Amino acid sequence: MSNHMGRLIQINGPSEALRARWQASADKNHRSQNQKGSGSMARSFEIKTAMVNARDQKWIDEAMAGEYRPGSVARLRQIAAEARSQTRGAGI
């Protein structure tokens, strides 16, 4: 468990080998284990966001390149209605 500037990260049950690798990586970069953890988590979120954005952009590009098909507008309205009902049910 580390506490740095009011942020707390606790990892329960890491193996000694994992803890040693984590500490070595933190030491190599002149950081505390907490700073290393915070940075690693931030990077993982950035990677996830980039992947989602790339996926969404691919869908947009495919949709823009596609041809109009009868029924596609109705299907999009159905999808939008389902999404709205799900967000209302989730309290969003």
C-alpha positions in Angstrom: 0.0 0.0 0.0 1.3 3.5 -0.9 0.0 6.9 0.0 1.4 9.8 -2.1 -0.2 13.3 -2.1 -3.5 12.0 -0.8 -4.0 9.2 -3.4 -4.0 5.7 -2.1 -3.3 2.6 -4.2 -3.5 -0.8 -2.6 -2.7 -4.1 -4.3 -3.5 -7.2 -2.3 -1.7 -10.4 -2.9 0.9 -9.6 -5.5 3.6 -12.2 -5.9 7.1 -11.3 -4.6 8.3 -11.5 -8.2 5.7 -9.0 -9.4 6.4 -6.7 -6.5 10.1 -6.8 -7.2 9.5 -6.0 -10.9 7.2 -3.1 -10.0 9.7 -1.7 -7.6 12.6 -2.0 -10.1 10.6 -0.3 -12.7 9.7 2.5 -10.3 13.3 2.9 -9.2 14.6 2.9 -12.7 12.3 5.9 -13.5 13.0 7.6 -10.2 9.4 7.3 -9.1 7.6 5.8 -6.1 5.5 2.7 -6.5 2.4 4.8 -6.2 3.5 7.2 -9.0 4.3 4.2 -11.1 0.9 2.7 -10.5 -0.9 6.0 -11.2 1.0 6.4 -14.4 0.4 2.9 -15.5 -3.4 3.2 -14.8 -3.6 6.5 -16.7 -1.8 5.0 -19.7 -4.1 2.0 -19.7 -7.1 4.4 -19.8 -5.6 6.4 -22.6 -5.0 3.2 -24.6 -8.6 2.1 -24.1 -9.9 5.5 -25.1 -7.7 5.5 -28.3 -8.9 2.0 -29.2 -12.6 3.0 -28.7 -12.1 6.2 -30.7 -10.4 4.3 -33.5 -13.2 1.8 -33.5 -15.9 4.5 -33.6 -14.1 6.3 -36.4 -13.9 3.1 -38.4 -17.7 2.7 -38.0 -18.3 6.3 -39.1 -16.0 6.0 -42.1 -17.8 2.8 -43.1 -21.1 4.4 -42.7 -20.1 7.5 -44.7 -18.7 5.3 -47.5 -21.8 3.1 -47.6 -24.7 3.3 -49.9 -28.2 4.2 -48.8 -30.3 1.2 -48.3 -34.1 1.1 -47.9 -34.9 0.6 -44.2 -31.6 1.9 -43.0 -33.1 5.1 -41.6 -35.8 3.2 -39.8 -33.1 0.8 -38.3 -31.0 3.8 -37.1 -34.1 5.3 -35.5 -34.8 2.0 -33.8 -31.2 1.8 -32.5 -31.4 5.4 -31.2 -34.7 4.7 -29.4 -33.2 1.6 -27.8 -30.1 3.5 -26.6 -32.3 6.3 -25.2 -34.4 3.8 -23.3 -31.3 2.1 -21.9 -29.8 5.4 -20.7 -33.1 6.4 -19.0 -33.2 3.0 -17.2 -29.7 3.4 -16.1 -30.3 6.9 -14.6 -27.9 8.6 -17.1 
